[in-house]
Amino acid sequence: MSQERAPRWGEPVFYRVIYGDTDRAGVVYYANYLRLFEMGRTEWMRNVLGTPYRRLEESGVLFPVVEAHIRYKAPAFYDDLLEIRTALEDASRVTLTFCYEIKRDGKLLVTGNTRHVAAGTDGRLTRIPRDLSYALSRFFEKTG
């Protein structure tokens, strides 16, 4: 059963752009934003749900990305301090969808979302683990 709600943003994560993140034009290479999304998502799970991603992996459940969408509004550059905001947008028995905003000095640079499926280490779909499902239920009760 899908539990779609207004996104509840977690605390932002900050990241300083390193030279290796940029392309020849001096802007952050487009695919590197997916790494920043991952950074925000794993910290959101740790801080909001109290569930470090490592614990899920150790239990034998992975959450591979099955869909990703990014909208680029303005470039980021070397040495910029970026603010990464993450929220859970939707959850079902086997999927999680997160949304993201990346800002610099309050200016929105990038938005996006990723959809993940629960899968065992054998690659087969599985239900979201009981402890994570419980944490998600508590989260949705708080956020209405």
Secondary structure, DSSP 8 states (H G I E B T S, - for coil): -------EE---EEEE--GGGB-TTSBB-TTHHHHHHHHHHHHHIIIIIS--HHHHHHTTEE--EEEEEEEE-S--BTT-EEEEEEEEEEE-SSEEEEEEEEEETTEEEEEEEEEEE-EETTS-B----HHHHHHHHHHHHHH-
